[in-house]
Amino acid sequence: MNSAIADRVLHLVVVQNLASITNDQTPVTDQRQRNLETDGISFWFPNGKSQTLGDWSEVCIEAFPVLVPPVTLHTNLSDIKCEIACDEVPKASENFLALCASGYYDGTIFHRNIKGFMIQGGDPTGTGKGGTSIWGKKFNDEIRESLKHNARGILSMANSGPNTNGSQFFITYAKQPHLNGLYTVFGRVIHGFEVLDLMEKTQAGPGDRPLAEIRLNRVTIHANPLAG
């Protein structure tokens, strides 16, 4: 897959027989961006002239990404689909996707859960002190002005200081601007926010450890622009 398509598409995208794919005649208005999903692909329609989806055979995407979610996190609470910023942070993305592909994260728990802040996982020891990168050592941060902790569902690398990234990552429950410039953002949740709700509602005990286990059973990679 062309990684530019997975990032931001600023040209004309042709969608044939969109109404038959979606069976949806809902108008798209200036106030609404209509997100449609089929087979893991989300088409983001821009603000603009009111249209009926059945009339659209060509869709002009301007400043909206065409989202091809590379991964689904299959947790014991249900699934979360995520988009990975492969072009902006290639090292963090390569590390995360390779760990997912190898089964490194399979069966790991989310060991730290703080309501209103974030949930953290990616440590096979379950202690918050373990985990390593695909290179067997810590790797450098990739801080980007375009990627910030500015929403619920941001995926970011956990670290113990500058340039100490390994395998651990966290997902934000809300905007966390104080983390900008300190942690490498590498993706975002695009579907499954109700699962995040369940995670956030899970009570935590000493060390912010969830009292009820939250487990990442396995990960499905739908598209990997960095492979091959």
Backbone as CSV, one residue per row, in Angstrom:
resi,resn,N_x,N_y,N_z,CA_x,CA_y,CA_z,C_x,C_y,C_z
1,MET,0.840,-1.197,0.000,0.000,0.000,0.000,0.871,1.240,0.000
2,ASN,0.508,2.243,-0.774,1.223,3.502,-0.812,1.027,4.227,0.510
3,SER,2.144,4.506,1.206,2.021,5.128,2.525,1.456,6.530,2.447
4,ALA,1.625,7.180,1.292,1.050,8.520,1.138,-0.464,8.470,1.206
5,ILE,-1.051,7.375,0.710,-2.506,7.226,0.773,-2.940,7.037,2.210
6,ALA,-2.154,6.295,2.983,-2.499,6.062,4.381,-2.324,7.312,5.211
7,ASP,-1.598,8.279,4.699,-1.342,9.501,5.455,-2.386,10.551,5.113
8,ARG,-2.105,11.402,4.138,-3.071,12.444,3.779,-3.205,12.510,2.269
9,VAL,-4.405,12.382,1.806,-4.658,12.398,0.374,-5.248,13.746,0.012
10,LEU,-4.579,14.460,-0.883,-5.025,15.799,-1.251,-5.447,15.854,-2.719
11,HIS,-5.797,14.721,-3.266,-6.227,14.681,-4.657,-7.586,14.004,-4.738
12,LEU,-8.059,13.835,-5.947,-9.386,13.264,-6.161,-9.366,11.766,-5.936
13,VAL,-10.302,11.298,-5.140,-10.452,9.877,-4.886,-11.751,9.427,-5.522
14,VAL,-11.692,8.424,-6.353,-12.872,7.923,-7.033,-13.444,6.752,-6.258
15,VAL,-14.710,6.855,-5.922,-15.400,5.802,-5.195,-16.586,5.360,-6.031
16,GLN,-16.551,4.165,-6.535,-17.602,3.670,-7.404,-18.753,3.085,-6.590
17,ASN,-19.963,3.443,-7.015,-21.168,2.853,-6.433,-21.161,2.932,-4.907
18,LEU,-20.884,4.110,-4.392,-20.764,4.273,-2.950,-22.045,3.910,-2.228
19,ALA,-23.182,4.273,-2.803,-24.453,3.988,-2.137,-24.677,2.496,-1.989
20,SER,-24.277,1.723,-2.988,-24.477,0.279,-2.899,-23.569,-0.338,-1.863
21,ILE,-22.405,0.297,-1.640,-21.493,-0.206,-0.616,-22.058,0.056,0.767
22,THR,-22.596,1.261,0.952,-23.005,1.680,2.288,-24.483,1.513,2.564
23,ASN,-25.296,1.488,1.499,-26.755,1.468,1.652,-27.206,2.616,2.539
24,ASP,-26.604,3.771,2.315,-26.832,4.917,3.182,-27.141,6.128,2.313
25,GLN,-28.316,6.734,2.522,-28.720,7.905,1.756,-28.702,9.162,2.620
26,THR,-27.939,9.133,3.697,-27.894,10.266,4.609,-27.191,11.454,3.965
27,PRO,-27.791,12.650,4.012,-27.130,13.815,3.430,-25.837,14.153,4.162
28,VAL,-24.869,14.647,3.405,-23.639,15.162,3.979,-23.715,16.674,3.895
29,THR,-23.684,17.357,5.009,-23.881,18.800,5.034,-22.614,19.512,5.454
30,ASP,-22.676,20.853,5.426,-21.539,21.655,5.848,-21.171,21.385,7.299
31,GLN,-22.165,21.027,8.099,-21.934,20.854,9.527,-21.500,19.438,9.888
32,ARG,-21.440,18.569,8.916,-21.242,17.165,9.258,-20.236,16.497,8.330
33,GLN,-19.325,15.761,8.909,-18.450,14.920,8.121,-18.946,13.502,8.321
34,ARG,-19.228,12.851,7.229,-19.808,11.519,7.310,-18.708,10.473,7.198
35,ASN,-18.550,9.688,8.221,-17.532,8.648,8.211,-18.188,7.318,7.913
36,LEU,-17.723,6.659,6.857,-18.265,5.374,6.454,-17.170,4.338,6.561
37,GLU,-17.540,3.160,6.988,-16.537,2.123,7.131,-16.992,0.865,6.423
38,THR,-16.099,0.300,5.635,-16.374,-0.979,5.011,-15.071,-1.731,4.886
39,ASP,-15.036,-2.942,5.413,-13.833,-3.770,5.374,-12.627,-3.056,5.962
40,GLY,-12.844,-2.312,7.034,-11.731,-1.672,7.710,-11.255,-0.378,7.096
41,ILE,-11.919,0.125,6.044,-11.488,1.363,5.403,-12.496,2.464,5.687
42,SER,-12.014,3.593,6.194,-12.890,4.709,6.511,-12.677,5.824,5.502
43,PHE,-13.756,6.283,4.873,-13.698,7.398,3.945,-14.184,8.647,4.673
44,TRP,-13.329,9.666,4.751,-13.726,10.908,5.411,-14.141,11.914,4.353
45,PHE,-15.391,12.366,4.452,-15.904,13.318,3.485,-15.710,14.738,4.002
46,PRO,-15.226,15.650,3.160,-14.934,17.006,3.600,-16.189,17.828,3.808
47,ASN,-16.033,18.916,4.565,-17.107,19.904,4.621,-17.299,20.473,3.218
48,GLY,-18.523,20.785,2.878,-18.757,21.341,1.545,-20.222,21.325,1.201
49,LYS,-20.497,21.361,-0.079,-21.866,21.400,-0.561,-22.647,20.180,-0.089
50,SER,-23.885,20.427,0.347,-24.728,19.322,0.793,-24.965,18.347,-0.346
51,GLN,-24.765,17.069,-0.074,-24.926,16.035,-1.077,-25.628,14.836,-0.466
52,THR,-26.135,13.986,-1.319,-26.634,12.689,-0.892,-25.602,11.652,-1.296
53,LEU,-25.269,10.749,-0.388,-24.206,9.799,-0.666,-24.455,9.018,-1.939
54,GLY,-25.716,8.749,-2.242,-26.026,7.998,-3.445,-25.640,8.732,-4.716
55,ASP,-25.462,10.070,-4.630,-25.106,10.861,-5.799,-23.595,10.964,-5.999
56,TRP,-22.837,10.501,-5.021,-21.392,10.706,-5.051,-20.706,9.553,-5.781
57,SER,-20.134,9.816,-6.935,-19.277,8.822,-7.573,-17.823,9.255,-7.492
58,GLU,-17.637,10.567,-7.247,-16.295,11.082,-7.038,-16.301,11.910,-5.767
59,VAL,-15.291,11.710,-4.954,-15.211,12.408,-3.672,-13.877,13.122,-3.599
60,CYS,-13.920,14.411,-3.419,-12.684,15.179,-3.318,-12.310,15.301,-1.852
61,ILE,-11.166,14.754,-1.494,-10.699,14.789,-0.113,-9.691,15.921,0.009
62,GLU,-9.956,16.887,0.858,-9.037,17.986,1.054,-8.705,18.104,2.531
63,ALA,-7.427,17.871,2.855,-6.924,18.004,4.216,-7.567,17.024,5.185
64,PHE,-8.107,15.937,4.671,-8.607,14.867,5.528,-7.883,13.582,5.163
65,PRO,-7.413,12.814,6.126,-6.747,11.560,5.794,-7.740,10.504,5.362
66,VAL,-7.333,9.681,4.403,-8.078,8.467,4.125,-7.545,7.425,5.094
67,LEU,-8.370,6.983,5.995,-7.901,6.142,7.077,-7.971,4.671,6.714
68,VAL,-6.825,4.050,6.633,-6.760,2.612,6.455,-6.163,2.058,7.740
69,PRO,-6.984,1.648,8.692,-6.458,1.302,10.009,-5.497,0.123,9.945
70,PRO,-4.231,0.344,10.282,-3.268,-0.743,10.228,-3.500,-1.821,11.277
71,VAL,-4.083,-1.463,12.426,-4.177,-2.457,13.494,-5.531,-2.441,14.198
72,THR,-5.937,-3.617,14.640,-7.037,-3.748,15.583,-6.489,-4.397,16.837
73,LEU,-6.675,-3.735,17.957,-6.289,-4.289,19.251,-7.462,-5.107,19.772
74,HIS,-7.284,-6.404,19.860,-8.339,-7.286,20.361,-8.137,-7.458,21.869
75,THR,-8.893,-6.717,22.652,-8.770,-6.803,24.105,-9.874,-7.685,24.672
76,ASN,-9.767,-8.008,25.940,-10.811,-8.814,26.581,-12.091,-8.015,26.810
77,LEU,-12.062,-6.709,26.493,-13.252,-5.865,26.608,-13.876,-5.568,25.251
78,SER,-13.264,-5.994,24.186,-13.679,-5.819,22.792,-12.568,-5.123,22.014
79,ASP,-12.873,-4.747,20.776,-11.832,-4.320,19.841,-11.681,-2.805,19.757
80,ILE,-10.445,-2.385,19.512,-10.109,-0.986,19.274,-9.315,-0.912,17.980
81,LYS,-9.795,-0.096,17.033,-9.069,0.097,15.777,-8.233,1.367,15.856
82,CYS,-7.021,1.269,15.343,-6.087,2.382,15.435,-5.442,2.679,14.092
83,GLU,-5.145,3.937,13.885,-4.358,4.383,12.739,-2.957,4.699,13.237
84,ILE,-1.947,4.260,12.496,-0.562,4.487,12.881,0.070,5.506,11.932
85,ALA,0.812,6.455,12.501,1.402,7.552,11.719,2.738,7.116,11.128
86,CYS,2.682,6.210,10.160,3.899,5.594,9.623,4.840,6.596,8.967
87,ASP,4.303,7.564,8.254,5.160,8.521,7.557,5.840,9.492,8.513
88,GLU,5.103,9.950,9.511,5.650,10.965,10.416,6.653,10.401,11.420
89,VAL,6.378,9.209,11.927,7.265,8.612,12.940,7.611,7.175,12.519
90,PRO,8.445,7.018,11.510,8.713,5.689,10.955,9.362,4.715,11.927
91,LYS,10.217,5.197,12.789,10.912,4.289,13.710,9.948,3.734,14.754
92,ALA,9.168,4.599,15.381,8.190,4.151,16.376,7.136,3.264,15.729
93,SER,6.734,3.617,14.509,5.726,2.824,13.801,6.261,1.447,13.440
94,GLU,7.479,1.405,12.914,8.089,0.118,12.563,8.203,-0.773,13.790
95,ASN,8.638,-0.197,14.894,8.784,-0.961,16.131,7.448,-1.529,16.587
96,PHE,6.427,-0.684,16.640,5.122,-1.120,17.122,4.525,-2.186,16.216
97,LEU,4.551,-1.956,14.907,3.942,-2.904,13.977,4.695,-4.233,13.957
98,ALA,6.011,-4.186,14.063,6.791,-5.426,14.088,6.533,-6.215,15.365
99,LEU,6.421,-5.528,16.485,6.095,-6.214,17.740,4.709,-6.837,17.657
100,CYS,3.770,-6.104,17.059,2.423,-6.655,16.873,2.468,-7.908,16.006
101,ALA,3.196,-7.832,14.893,3.255,-8.942,13.942,3.905,-10.182,14.547
102,SER,4.842,-9.979,15.442,5.557,-11.106,16.046,4.787,-11.765,17.186
103,GLY,3.669,-11.152,17.591,2.904,-11.679,18.716,3.443,-11.258,20.066
104,TYR,4.360,-10.297,20.056,5.006,-9.847,21.294,3.998,-9.343,22.318
105,TYR,2.958,-8.675,21.833,1.971,-8.092,22.741,0.847,-9.059,23.121
106,ASP,0.803,-10.209,22.480,-0.307,-11.143,22.710,-0.356,-11.605,24.164
107,GLY,-1.511,-11.422,24.785,-1.700,-11.865,26.158,-1.146,-10.931,27.214
108,THR,-0.616,-9.776,26.805,-0.088,-8.827,27.788,-1.225,-8.042,28.436
109,ILE,-0.974,-7.544,29.619,-1.990,-6.775,30.334,-1.674,-5.281,30.264
110,PHE,-2.706,-4.492,30.449,-2.525,-3.065,30.671,-2.311,-2.901,32.172
111,HIS,-1.108,-2.550,32.544,-0.706,-2.595,33.954,-0.941,-1.287,34.707
112,ARG,-1.281,-0.232,33.992,-1.452,1.078,34.642,-2.664,1.771,34.046
113,ASN,-3.564,2.233,34.906,-4.818,2.821,34.441,-5.184,4.001,35.330
114,ILE,-5.208,5.191,34.754,-5.503,6.406,35.520,-6.657,7.142,34.849
115,LYS,-7.785,7.189,35.518,-8.977,7.837,34.976,-8.684,9.290,34.623
116,GLY,-9.152,9.705,33.462,-8.940,11.071,33.013,-7.566,11.331,32.438
117,PHE,-6.698,10.328,32.496,-5.323,10.501,32.028,-4.982,9.522,30.907
118,MET,-4.726,8.255,31.253,-4.324,7.307,30.221,-4.328,5.883,30.769
119,ILE,-4.193,4.920,29.833,-3.998,3.518,30.167,-2.722,3.063,29.472
120,GLN,-1.900,2.297,30.195,-0.570,1.939,29.701,-0.394,0.430,29.644
121,GLY,0.249,-0.035,28.589,0.510,-1.462,28.429,1.751,-1.689,27.595
122,GLY,1.859,-2.892,27.027,2.986,-3.207,26.164,4.173,-3.828,26.852
123,ASP,4.038,-4.164,28.135,5.119,-4.790,28.893,4.791,-6.259,29.107
124,PRO,5.536,-7.186,28.491,5.223,-8.606,28.657,5.405,-9.121,30.078
125,THR,6.154,-8.391,30.903,6.313,-8.818,32.298,5.137,-8.379,33.158
126,GLY,4.364,-7.408,32.670,3.214,-6.914,33.416,3.570,-6.077,34.623
127,THR,4.827,-5.678,34.733,5.279,-4.927,35.905,5.434,-3.436,35.644
128,GLY,5.503,-3.062,34.373,5.794,-1.677,34.029,7.278,-1.401,33.950
129,LYS,8.096,-2.424,34.178,9.552,-2.265,34.159,10.214,-3.039,33.023
130,GLY,9.417,-3.775,32.255,9.977,-4.631,31.216,9.670,-4.160,29.815
131,GLY,10.026,-5.005,28.872,9.760,-4.723,27.467,10.968,-4.170,26.750
132,THR,11.089,-4.515,25.483,12.201,-4.026,24.675,11.734,-3.779,23.253
133,SER,12.510,-3.009,22.528,12.186,-2.715,21.135,12.618,-3.880,20.245
134,ILE,12.282,-3.796,18.964,12.675,-4.843,18.024,14.181,-4.852,17.797
135,TRP,14.850,-3.781,18.183,16.299,-3.706,18.018,17.050,-4.169,19.262
136,GLY,16.312,-4.535,20.294,16.934,-5.024,21.512,17.533,-3.948,22.382
137,LYS,17.227,-2.703,22.084,17.735,-1.586,22.872,16.757,-0.425,22.769
138,LYS,16.953,0.571,23.598,16.101,1.754,23.565,16.328,2.518,22.262
139,PHE,15.277,3.183,21.787,15.454,3.992,20.577,14.982,5.420,20.816
140,ASN,15.415,6.302,19.931,15.225,7.735,20.126,13.780,8.182,19.923
141,ASP,13.452,9.283,20.562,12.144,9.909,20.397,11.996,10.437,18.970
142,GLU,10.749,10.539,18.531,10.409,11.184,17.264,9.309,12.201,17.565
143,ILE,9.695,13.333,18.043,8.743,14.375,18.416,8.392,15.188,17.174
144,ARG,7.106,15.282,16.881,6.647,15.988,15.691,5.617,17.045,16.075
145,GLU,5.747,18.211,15.488,4.804,19.299,15.754,3.393,18.920,15.316
146,SER,3.297,18.072,14.301,1.990,17.682,13.760,1.289,16.615,14.593
147,LEU,2.008,16.007,15.514,1.446,14.931,16.331,1.509,15.318,17.800
148,LYS,0.344,15.542,18.375,0.284,15.991,19.763,-0.715,15.160,20.560
149,HIS,-0.618,15.267,21.860,-1.566,14.601,22.759,-2.779,15.520,22.915
150,ASN,-3.521,15.653,21.817,-4.560,16.683,21.751,-5.973,16.133,21.698
151,ALA,-6.145,14.860,22.044,-7.476,14.264,21.955,-7.539,12.986,22.782
152,ARG,-8.735,12.507,22.978,-8.939,11.184,23.556,-8.537,10.136,22.518
153,GLY,-7.817,9.111,22.947,-7.465,8.034,22.043,-6.145,8.191,21.317
154,ILE,-5.262,9.049,21.803,-3.934,9.189,21.203,-3.025,8.060,21.694
155,LEU,-2.322,7.403,20.759,-1.345,6.374,21.099,0.037,7.003,21.160
156,SER,0.765,6.716,22.232,2.067,7.333,22.421,3.004,6.351,23.119
157,MET,4.283,6.483,22.841,5.269,5.615,23.469,5.511,6.041,24.914
158,ALA,5.532,5.065,25.816,5.921,5.332,27.199,7.448,5.328,27.272
159,ASN,7.992,6.118,28.180,9.446,6.119,28.345,9.817,6.479,29.774
160,SER,11.098,6.351,30.077,11.605,6.716,31.402,12.509,7.929,31.320
161,GLY,12.398,8.657,30.227,13.223,9.831,29.989,13.473,9.967,28.502
162,PRO,14.187,11.005,28.092,14.443,11.210,26.667,15.125,10.010,26.011
163,ASN,14.620,9.620,24.839,15.252,8.588,24.008,15.383,7.240,24.710
164,THR,14.333,6.842,25.420,14.340,5.551,26.122,13.121,4.715,25.741
165,ASN,12.727,4.769,24.487,11.554,4.026,24.030,11.870,2.546,23.870
166,GLY,10.897,1.701,24.260,11.063,0.265,24.130,9.853,-0.366,23.475
167,SER,9.004,-0.988,24.303,7.776,-1.606,23.776,6.519,-1.044,24.419
168,GLN,6.666,-0.379,25.558,5.486,0.095,26.273,4.873,1.315,25.585
169,PHE,3.553,1.371,25.640,2.814,2.470,25.032,1.611,2.799,25.902
170,PHE,1.000,3.945,25.640,-0.212,4.309,26.374,-1.224,4.931,25.429
171,ILE,-2.472,4.938,25.870,-3.581,5.538,25.128,-4.223,6.579,26.029
172,THR,-4.365,7.792,25.541,-4.898,8.867,26.374,-6.410,8.775,26.524
173,TYR,-6.891,9.209,27.668,-8.333,9.318,27.912,-8.853,10.728,27.634
174,ALA,-7.952,11.674,27.471,-8.324,13.074,27.224,-7.095,13.811,26.708
175,LYS,-7.265,15.067,26.344,-6.124,15.887,25.942,-5.101,15.935,27.072
176,GLN,-3.831,15.810,26.729,-2.755,15.868,27.717,-1.620,16.741,27.166
177,PRO,-1.855,18.044,27.058,-0.861,18.914,26.420,0.487,18.944,27.129
178,HIS,0.507,18.633,28.427,1.775,18.657,29.152,2.718,17.537,28.717
179,LEU,2.194,16.566,27.957,3.032,15.470,27.466,3.696,15.794,26.126
180,ASN,3.219,16.845,25.469,3.777,17.209,24.163,5.259,17.547,24.280
181,GLY,6.041,17.012,23.363,7.478,17.249,23.374,8.252,16.292,24.252
182,LEU,7.536,15.471,25.006,8.190,14.536,25.926,8.010,13.083,25.514
183,TYR,6.921,12.794,24.814,6.604,11.421,24.428,6.256,11.379,22.940
184,THR,6.638,10.294,22.288,6.428,10.141,20.851,5.021,9.645,20.542
185,VAL,4.218,10.504,19.951,2.887,10.112,19.473,3.064,9.324,18.178
186,PHE,2.427,8.147,18.096,2.589,7.348,16.881,1.266,6.869,16.287
187,GLY,0.148,7.254,16.883,-1.122,6.821,16.316,-2.309,7.381,17.073
188,ARG,-3.481,6.905,16.684,-4.711,7.347,17.339,-5.790,6.290,17.153
189,VAL,-6.693,6.255,18.087,-7.863,5.385,17.992,-8.845,6.015,17.015
190,ILE,-9.411,5.198,16.121,-10.428,5.718,15.208,-11.775,5.026,15.388
191,HIS,-11.778,3.844,15.993,-13.022,3.150,16.319,-12.811,2.354,17.609
192,GLY,-13.879,2.259,18.393,-13.802,1.513,19.637,-13.672,2.397,20.863
193,PHE,-14.165,3.619,20.750,-14.083,4.524,21.899,-14.926,4.032,23.072
194,GLU,-15.951,3.235,22.774,-16.744,2.667,23.863,-15.920,1.680,24.680
195,VAL,-14.912,1.069,24.058,-14.014,0.171,24.785,-13.102,0.989,25.697
196,LEU,-12.649,2.131,25.195,-11.881,3.045,26.045,-12.699,3.473,27.254
197,ASP,-13.998,3.697,27.047,-14.880,4.057,28.159,-14.866,2.973,29.232
198,LEU,-14.965,1.715,28.793,-14.950,0.597,29.741,-13.615,0.515,30.469
199,MET,-12.546,0.737,29.749,-11.222,0.720,30.374,-11.109,1.795,31.446
200,GLU,-11.557,2.994,31.086,-11.428,4.118,32.015,-12.263,3.914,33.271
201,LYS,-13.386,3.214,33.130,-14.261,2.965,34.278,-13.737,1.866,35.196
202,THR,-12.737,1.128,34.740,-12.173,0.052,35.556,-11.373,0.635,36.708
203,GLN,-11.743,0.289,37.910,-11.069,0.829,39.084,-9.641,0.309,39.185
204,ALA,-8.786,1.152,39.735,-7.381,0.793,39.908,-7.020,0.762,41.385
205,GLY,-6.024,-0.038,41.702,-5.547,-0.161,43.073,-4.174,0.466,43.226
206,PRO,-3.371,-0.044,44.142,-2.015,0.481,44.344,-1.199,0.456,43.054
207,GLY,-0.444,1.516,42.838,0.362,1.615,41.633,-0.451,1.819,40.374
208,ASP,-1.711,2.229,40.541,-2.630,2.458,39.415,-2.901,1.189,38.613
209,ARG,-2.701,0.036,39.235,-2.929,-1.237,38.555,-4.421,-1.557,38.550
210,PRO,-4.995,-1.881,37.386,-6.424,-2.199,37.326,-6.777,-3.362,38.247
211,LEU,-7.873,-3.214,38.984,-8.308,-4.277,39.887,-8.915,-5.436,39.108
212,ALA,-9.519,-5.140,37.964,-9.998,-6.175,37.048,-9.068,-6.178,35.840
213,GLU,-8.621,-7.349,35.442,-7.622,-7.446,34.381,-8.120,-6.880,33.055
214,ILE,-7.308,-6.039,32.453,-7.542,-5.540,31.099,-6.411,-6.101,30.245
215,ARG,-6.758,-6.940,29.306,-5.751,-7.726,28.584,-5.814,-7.468,27.077
216,LEU,-4.647,-7.401,26.473,-4.543,-7.334,25.020,-4.324,-8.759,24.518
217,ASN,-5.379,-9.363,24.010,-5.294,-10.770,23.606,-4.401,-10.967,22.386
218,ARG,-4.611,-10.130,21.389,-3.821,-10.226,20.155,-4.046,-8.966,19.334
219,VAL,-3.282,-8.842,18.267,-3.375,-7.675,17.396,-3.467,-8.139,15.946
220,THR,-4.397,-7.550,15.204,-4.497,-7.806,13.769,-3.951,-6.601,13.016
221,ILE,-3.017,-6.842,12.108,-2.487,-5.781,11.252,-3.216,-5.847,9.915
222,HIS,-3.991,-4.826,9.606,-4.765,-4.800,8.367,-3.935,-4.298,7.190
223,ALA,-3.045,-3.370,7.457,-2.209,-2.809,6.397,-0.932,-2.289,7.023
224,ASN,0.197,-2.645,6.435,1.486,-2.190,6.952,2.277,-1.517,5.832
225,PRO,2.221,-0.184,5.748,2.931,0.532,4.687,4.441,0.356,4.758
226,LEU,4.956,-0.073,5.914,6.397,-0.195,6.089,6.916,-1.575,5.727
227,ALA,6.010,-2.510,5.465,6.429,-3.875,5.146,6.875,-3.976,3.692
228,GLY,7.801,-4.863,3.454,8.234,-5.132,2.086,9.281,-4.169,1.577
